[in-house]
Amino acid sequence: MALPDAAAAADQKPAPSIEDDIAYLAKRHRVSPAIVREIIRRSGATERSSIEREIEKGKARR
């Protein structure tokens, strides 16, 4: 059974890349994108909510 063209086009939406998430989180939390990358590298997590928690922890230390 073939999918209709509209359904096939909806399936083709590009998933947001990790760089888009890094840019979004950096702007939202007013930190450098390099800081967000470092948090991702250290924690190994790519889930947005866990990265946000780590950013907030770092801000609390300042």
Secondary structure, 3 states (H helix, E strand, C coil): CCCCHHHHHHHCCCCCCHHHHHHHHHHHHCCCHHHHHHHHHHHCCCCHHHHHHHHHHHHHHC
